[in-house]
Amino acid sequence: MSDVDNDQYPERLGSLVVVNAPKALAVSWAIIRSWLDKRTQQKIQILHGRDEYLPVLTAMIDEDVIPVEYGGKGENLKGKKEAQMGESE
């Protein structure tokens, strides 16, 4: 099935960065990545702590857009979520 996807839908993924990933995901990824095309494997990054993911994110995204919770200068997502929850009451 993955061969069909790779042949018929090449290069659909630009990049995928997973931040604050649990260690179990890293173990699963070690198995799953072998099923994917090498080009696709290179586009996926599983990152854990802020020291690991912040340099990757800031290389891809302006620091003003990255939420404060993730080490950027963007909007505080926790406050936004709480405000939205208050609106729904």
LINZIFEN-V780932 format. One record per residue. PSI is psi as a letter, one per 20 degrees, with the letter a starting at -180 (none if undefined). NEAR is the number of other C-alpha atoms within 8 Angstrom. D_CENTER is the distance of its C-alpha to the mean C-alpha in whole Angstrom. Layout:
psi->PSI near->NEAR d_center->D_CENTER
psi->PSI near->NEAR d_center->D_CENTER
This chain:
psi->g near->4 d_center->24
psi->h near->7 d_center->21
psi->g near->6 d_center->24
psi->g near->8 d_center->25
psi->g near->9 d_center->21
psi->h near->10 d_center->21
psi->g near->7 d_center->25
psi->h near->6 d_center->25
psi->l near->8 d_center->21
psi->q near->7 d_center->20
psi->k near->7 d_center->17
psi->h near->5 d_center->16
psi->p near->7 d_center->12
psi->g near->6 d_center->12
psi->q near->6 d_center->8
psi->p near->8 d_center->5
psi->p near->8 d_center->3
psi->o near->9 d_center->3
psi->q near->9 d_center->5
psi->k near->8 d_center->9
psi->p near->10 d_center->9
psi->q near->7 d_center->12
psi->h near->7 d_center->15
psi->h near->6 d_center->16
psi->h near->9 d_center->12
psi->h near->10 d_center->13
psi->g near->8 d_center->16
psi->g near->8 d_center->15
psi->h near->8 d_center->13
psi->h near->8 d_center->16
psi->g near->8 d_center->18
psi->h near->8 d_center->16
psi->h near->8 d_center->15
psi->i near->7 d_center->19
psi->i near->7 d_center->19
psi->q near->9 d_center->17
psi->q near->8 d_center->19
psi->h near->6 d_center->18
psi->g near->6 d_center->17
psi->g near->10 d_center->14
psi->g near->9 d_center->14
psi->i near->7 d_center->13
psi->i near->10 d_center->11
psi->p near->10 d_center->8
psi->p near->8 d_center->7
psi->o near->10 d_center->7
psi->q near->11 d_center->8
psi->e near->11 d_center->10
psi->r near->8 d_center->13
psi->h near->9 d_center->13
psi->h near->6 d_center->15
psi->g near->9 d_center->12
psi->h near->11 d_center->9
psi->g near->10 d_center->11
psi->h near->8 d_center->13
psi->g near->8 d_center->10
psi->g near->9 d_center->9
psi->h near->10 d_center->13
psi->h near->7 d_center->13
psi->h near->6 d_center->11
psi->q near->8 d_center->12
psi->p near->8 d_center->15
psi->h near->9 d_center->16
psi->i near->8 d_center->18
psi->h near->10 d_center->15
psi->p near->15 d_center->12
psi->q near->13 d_center->13
psi->h near->11 d_center->16
psi->h near->7 d_center->15
psi->j near->8 d_center->12
psi->j near->9 d_center->15
psi->a near->11 d_center->15
psi->j near->10 d_center->18
psi->a near->10 d_center->17
psi->q near->9 d_center->18
psi->o near->9 d_center->18
psi->h near->9 d_center->16
psi->g near->6 d_center->18
psi->h near->7 d_center->21
psi->g near->9 d_center->20
psi->g near->8 d_center->20
psi->h near->8 d_center->23
psi->g near->8 d_center->25
psi->h near->8 d_center->24
psi->h near->8 d_center->25
psi->h near->7 d_center->28
psi->h near->6 d_center->29
psi->i near->5 d_center->28
psi->none near->4 d_center->31
